[in-house]
Amino acid sequence: MIRETSAQHGARLYCSEPDCRATFQGSYAKGSLARHRRLKHGSHQDRDGREYDCEEPGCSKSYKRQDARLKHYRKVHRHLAPGPALSRTKYRSV
């Protein structure tokens, strides 16, 4: 169940899991809530048990999302990052 309230800048969505206080708002609120529920509250079958391990020898970091591993590469192991992060403003439609 999704609780939704009106706000001046769009709807605010709340995670309905017991004791979870996560909230989401904005253009991508529904997708963000769905991802949150899948990754934080879903079973291993819901997310296929997929883990993205760091490929640097000796680094034991593991991530549930590929973009989180990429962020780790850009901060810690720059030689593993495919390239610099692209600015979002450069690609906004006018």
C-alpha angles and dihedrals in degrees: 000000000000121000113209131186131184118250132178092254099040138296122323115218123203129203108245096206114118114267093005115126099184116138131184134194139166135054095321099039096118094049092044091051091048091050091047092052092046095048102034103032106018126102122251089259090057091060096030090244088272118168127180108216122200109253095211110112110249095018113114098188117132129184137198091216130050093220090056090055090049090053088052090051092051092050103037111014105030093171089066095052113099093222144316120311112264119237112246092213089062090062102040116122117240 
